[in-house]
Amino acid sequence: MDRAETVAAKGSVMKTSLVVRGLGGLAAVGLLSACELEGTGTTEAPPAAEVQAGTEVIERETDVDAPSIFSANETGLWDGRPSFGGVWVAHPDATQPERVRITNVSTGKTVAGALFRRERDFPGPRFQISSNAAAALGILAGQPTELQVIALRRETVTITPAEPEPAPEPEVTEEVIEAAPEVADTEATDGEGTEAAALTPEELRKKRRQEAAAKRKAEREARIKAREEERARIAAEREAKEQAEAEVRAAAEAAAAAAAADAAAEKAATKPAARPASNDPIAAAAAALESVESEAPAAVEAPKPPRAPFAQVGVYKTREEADQISAVLSGAGLLPTVVERRFLNQISYRIIVGPAQTQSEYDTFVAQLSALGYDGVKPVRR
């Protein structure tokens, strides 16, 4: 055997040896795997565990109405002045501070706040409203508003959550349909499976576009309806405010007319009766002289003017707020004036009524303002 044949024979032997070694290694790995499976006692993956969710009970504290502690449906008034302490109302029947639910009956707006005792029972609405409560309930300054105030108590309630709803199916957008129309056809819902299978990709895209357009139209109509309802509500509130101001003006005019009629009747009753005519010229002259003397005005001491002829209703932060209250006072027959004041780079607006020529006239101003709900009136010179 020559050298070439010897080399070829050695190569064949080496290849055969490598193949045998590879088969032996595979057999060893198989035996080890079988031993591991026998050691664990499992030859296949365990089945998925079935978990049954139990009923979960949640206890939570919440506010509940307690009308037996305090409940009242009466008118309230915000006098327009800023107040401290957050959202609160005050009533003379309250015996101690309470947490209450305050509702504006005309608008249905509700807010939780505090109830305090009103130390003095002034004429007019019995509920005194803070500035924060008025802002939360949409109450204007100087406008009496019907309120419902009910006490609240904290109680623990048990809540059993409802069973979870199935996850919503993913929405198929137009871009997904354009990218993979065949996938959209296969993922149609069970109720639309037959219809979707019968539609071509172009028809399915057209249907989706129509549904999206209908949804946008419904949303647009809902927004338009909401805007119309808001406009109607604002118009109704404005009409109610104008009607209330007209009623206040009519009441003031009626009171002034009644006072003028009473004064005229009293003057007519006190006028002396005319004496019968006499033929005696001397007697006639004496009667005329006596009449002139009786009609001559008696010397009456002029009443003294008040030390502070103006009544200050309040001080306000904005011109708009001051103008609103000034309009209410003008409707009641008073003559208010808005005075701008600057102090330490801050601007405020005072409302004053007057000037009063006598102390009696000043007292009349104070009584009218108190009847309208403005109790903190101060006498000022200007």
C-alpha positions in Angstrom: 0.0 0.0 0.0 1.5 3.3 -1.1 1.6 6.5 0.9 -1.6 8.0 -0.6 -3.7 5.0 0.2 -2.3 5.0 3.8 -3.3 8.7 4.3 -6.8 8.1 2.9 -7.4 5.1 5.2 -6.3 7.1 8.3 -8.8 9.9 7.3 -11.7 7.4 7.0 -10.9 5.9 10.4 -10.9 9.4 12.0 -14.3 10.4 10.5 -15.8 7.1 11.8 -14.5 7.8 15.3 -15.9 11.3 15.4 -19.4 10.1 14.3 -19.4 7.4 17.0 -18.3 9.9 19.6 -21.2 12.3 18.6 -23.8 9.5 18.8 -22.5 8.5 22.2 -22.8 12.1 23.5 -26.4 12.4 22.3 -27.3 9.2 24.0 -25.8 10.4 27.2 -27.7 13.7 27.1 -31.0 11.7 26.5 -30.3 9.5 29.5 -29.6 12.5 31.7 -32.8 14.2 30.6 -34.9 11.1 31.3 -33.3 10.8 34.8 -34.2 14.5 35.6 -37.8 14.0 34.5 -38.1 10.8 36.6 -36.6 12.7 39.6 -39.1 15.5 39.5 -42.0 13.1 38.9 -43.4 15.1 36.0 -43.1 14.3 32.3 -45.2 17.3 31.0 -46.1 20.9 31.9 -48.7 21.2 34.7 -52.2 22.3 33.6 -53.2 26.0 34.1 -54.6 26.6 37.5 -58.2 27.7 37.7 -58.6 30.6 40.1 -62.0 31.6 41.4 -62.1 35.1 42.7 -63.9 35.5 45.9 -66.3 38.2 46.8 -64.3 41.3 48.1 -66.1 43.5 50.6 -64.9 47.1 51.0 -65.7 49.3 54.0 -65.6 53.0 53.3 -66.5 56.1 55.3 -69.0 58.5 53.6 -71.2 61.5 54.4 -74.9 60.8 55.0 -77.7 63.3 55.7 -78.7 63.9 59.3 -81.8 66.1 59.1 -82.7 65.3 62.7 -79.6 67.3 63.8 -80.2 70.3 61.5 -82.3 70.9 58.4 -83.7 74.2 57.0 -85.0 75.5 53.7 -84.8 79.3 53.9 -83.4 82.2 51.9 -79.8 83.3 52.4 -77.9 86.5 51.4 -74.3 87.3 50.7 -73.7 91.0 51.4 -70.9 91.2 48.9 -68.0 91.6 51.4 -65.1 89.1 51.4 -65.1 86.7 54.4 -62.7 84.3 56.0 -63.0 80.7 57.0 -63.8 79.1 53.6 -67.3 77.7 52.8 -69.8 78.3 55.6 -73.3 79.6 56.4 -74.6 81.1 59.7 -78.2 80.7 61.1 -79.7 81.9 64.4 -81.2 78.4 65.1 -77.8 76.6 65.0 -76.8 75.5 68.5 -73.2 74.3 67.7 -70.9 74.1 64.7 -71.9 71.4 62.2 -70.7 70.0 58.9 -73.5 70.5 56.4 -74.5 70.1 52.8 -75.5 73.5 51.2 -77.7 73.4 48.1 -78.8 76.3 45.9 -82.4 75.3 45.2 -82.7 77.4 42.0 -79.7 75.9 40.3 -79.2 72.6 42.1 -75.5 73.3 42.9 -74.3 71.7 46.1 -71.2 72.2 48.3 -70.1 70.8 51.6 -69.3 73.4 54.3 -69.7 74.5 57.9 -72.7 75.8 59.9 -72.2 78.4 62.6 -74.6 80.2 64.9 -75.6 83.7 63.9 -75.4 85.7 67.0 -77.9 88.4 66.0 -81.1 87.8 64.1 -81.4 90.8 61.7 -84.4 91.5 59.5 -84.3 89.9 56.1 -82.9 86.4 55.0 -81.8 84.4 58.1 -79.0 82.5 56.4 -75.7 84.5 56.2 -73.5 83.2 53.4 -69.7 83.5 53.2 -68.0 84.8 50.0 -66.5 81.3 49.2 -69.9 79.6 49.6 -71.5 82.2 47.3 -68.8 81.6 44.7 -69.3 77.8 44.8 -73.1 78.1 44.6 -73.2 80.9 42.0 -74.9 83.4 44.2 -74.6 87.1 43.4 -74.0 89.8 46.0 -77.2 91.3 47.5 -79.5 88.7 45.9 -81.6 86.7 48.3 -81.4 83.0 47.3 -83.4 79.9 48.5 -81.0 77.4 50.2 -81.4 73.9 51.6 -79.0 73.2 54.4 -78.8 69.6 56.0 -76.4 68.4 58.6 -73.9 65.6 57.7 -72.5 62.7 59.6 -69.7 60.3 58.8 -70.8 56.6 58.6 -69.0 53.4 57.5 -70.8 51.7 54.6 -70.0 48.3 53.1 -69.5 48.2 49.3 -69.5 45.0 47.3 -67.8 45.6 44.0 -69.5 44.5 40.9 -68.0 41.7 38.7 -65.4 43.1 36.4 -66.6 43.8 32.9 -65.0 42.0 30.0 -62.2 44.0 28.4 -63.4 46.0 25.4 -62.3 44.8 22.0 -59.6 47.0 20.5 -60.9 49.6 18.1 -59.8 49.0 14.5 -58.7 52.4 13.1 -58.5 53.4 9.5 -54.7 53.3 9.5 -54.7 49.7 10.7 -57.2 48.7 8.0 -55.0 50.4 5.4 -51.9 48.6 6.6 -53.4 45.1 7.0 -56.9 44.7 5.6 -56.6 40.9 5.8 -56.0 41.1 9.6 -59.1 43.4 10.0 -61.2 40.9 8.1 -60.1 38.0 10.4 -60.7 40.0 13.7 -64.3 40.9 13.1 -66.7 40.4 16.0 -69.0 37.3 16.3 -72.1 39.4 15.5 -70.5 41.0 12.5 -68.5 38.0 11.3 -70.7 37.0 8.5 -71.1 40.6 7.3 -67.4 41.4 7.6 -66.5 38.2 5.7 -68.9 39.2 2.9 -67.4 42.8 2.6 -64.4 43.6 0.6 -61.5 45.6 2.2 -62.7 48.8 0.4 -66.3 48.3 1.6 -65.1 47.7 5.2 -63.1 50.9 5.1 -66.1 52.8 3.9 -68.3 51.4 6.6 -65.7 52.3 9.3 -65.5 55.9 7.9 -69.3 56.2 8.0 -69.4 55.0 11.7 -66.7 57.5 12.6 -68.6 60.3 10.9 -71.8 59.4 12.7 -70.0 59.3 16.0 -68.5 62.8 15.4 -71.9 64.1 14.4 -73.5 62.8 17.6 -70.7 64.4 19.7 -71.1 67.7 17.9 -74.9 67.7 18.4 -74.4 66.9 22.1 -72.0 69.9 22.5 -74.5 72.2 20.7 -77.3 71.0 23.0 -75.2 71.6 26.1 -74.4 75.2 24.9 -78.0 75.9 24.3 -79.0 74.6 27.7 -76.3 76.8 29.3 -77.5 79.9 27.5 -81.1 79.1 28.6 -80.0 78.8 32.2 -78.1 82.1 32.1 -81.1 83.8 30.5 -83.4 82.4 33.2 -81.1 83.6 36.0 -80.8 87.1 34.4 -84.6 87.3 34.1 -85.1 86.2 37.7 -82.6 88.8 38.9 -84.3 91.6 36.9 -87.7 90.5 38.2 -86.4 90.6 41.8 -84.9 94.1 41.3 -88.1 95.3 39.7 -90.1 94.0 42.7 -87.7 95.8 45.1 -88.1 99.1 43.1 -91.9 98.7 43.0 -92.0 98.1 46.8 -89.9 101.2 47.4 -92.0 103.4 45.1 -95.2 102.1 46.7 -93.8 103.0 50.1 -92.8 106.5 49.0 -96.3 107.0 47.4 -98.0 105.9 50.6 -95.9 108.2 52.7 -96.7 111.1 50.4 -100.4 110.4 50.5 -100.4 110.2 54.3 -98.6 113.5 54.5 -101.1 115.2 52.1 -104.0 113.8 54.1 -102.5 115.0 57.4 -101.9 118.5 55.9 -105.5 118.7 54.6 -106.9 117.6 58.0 -105.0 120.3 59.9 -105.9 123.2 57.6 -108.4 125.6 59.4 -111.9 125.9 57.9 -112.7 129.1 56.1 -114.9 131.6 58.1 -118.2 132.7 56.6 -118.2 136.1 54.8 -119.4 139.1 56.8 -120.9 142.4 55.6 -119.0 144.4 58.3 -115.8 145.7 56.7 -114.1 146.1 60.1 -114.9 142.5 61.1 -113.7 141.3 57.7 -110.4 143.2 58.1 -109.9 141.8 61.6 -110.6 138.2 60.3 -108.1 138.7 57.5 -105.5 139.9 59.9 -106.1 137.0 62.2 -105.9 134.5 59.2 -102.5 136.0 58.2 -101.2 135.7 61.7 -102.3 132.1 62.0 -100.8 131.1 58.7 -97.5 132.7 59.5 -94.9 130.0 60.1 -93.9 129.5 63.7 -90.3 129.8 64.5 -89.0 126.2 64.6 -85.5 125.4 65.5 -83.7 123.8 62.4 -82.6 120.2 63.0 -78.9 119.7 63.4 -77.1 117.9 60.6 -75.5 114.5 61.5 -71.8 114.4 62.3 -71.2 111.9 59.5 -73.7 112.4 56.7 -72.8 109.3 54.7 -73.5 105.7 55.4 -70.7 103.3 54.2 -72.2 100.0 53.0 -68.8 98.2 52.5 -65.4 98.0 50.8 -64.9 95.7 47.8 -62.0 94.5 45.8 -63.3 94.8 42.2 -65.2 97.5 40.4 -67.6 95.0 38.9 -68.7 93.7 42.4 -69.2 97.3 43.6 -71.3 98.2 40.6 -73.5 95.1 41.1 -74.3 96.1 44.7 -74.7 99.8 43.7 -77.3 98.7 41.1 -79.2 96.7 43.8 -79.3 99.7 46.1 -80.4 102.1 43.3 -83.3 99.7 42.6 -84.3 100.0 46.2 -84.6 103.8 45.9 -81.3 104.7 47.5 -78.6 107.0 46.0 -75.3 105.0 46.3 -71.9 106.3 45.2 -68.8 104.1 44.4 -65.6 105.8 45.6 -62.2 104.4 44.5 -59.5 104.3 47.1 -55.8 103.6 46.7 -53.6 102.4 49.6 -50.1 100.8 49.4 -50.5 100.1 45.6 -53.8 98.4 46.2 -57.1 99.6 44.8 -60.4 99.1 46.6 -63.9 100.5 46.1 -66.2 101.9 48.8 -70.0 102.2 48.5 -71.5 105.1 50.4 -75.2 106.3 50.6 -76.0 109.9 51.2 -75.5 112.6 52.2 -78.1 112.8 54.9 -79.3 116.3 55.8 -80.5 115.3 59.3 -79.9 112.5 61.8 -83.4 111.2 61.1 -82.6 110.9 57.4 -79.4 109.1 58.2 -81.3 106.6 60.5 -83.7 106.1 57.5 -80.7 105.1 55.3 -79.5 102.6 57.9 -82.9 101.1 58.3 -83.4 100.6 54.5 -79.9 99.0 54.2 -80.6 96.7 57.1 -83.8 95.6 55.5 -81.8 94.7 52.4 -79.4 92.6 54.4 -76.5 95.1 54.8 -75.9 95.1 58.6 -72.4 96.5 58.9 -73.2 100.1 57.9 -70.7 102.7 59.2 -71.1 106.5 59.4 -68.4 108.3 57.4 -67.8 112.0 56.5 -67.0 111.1 52.9 
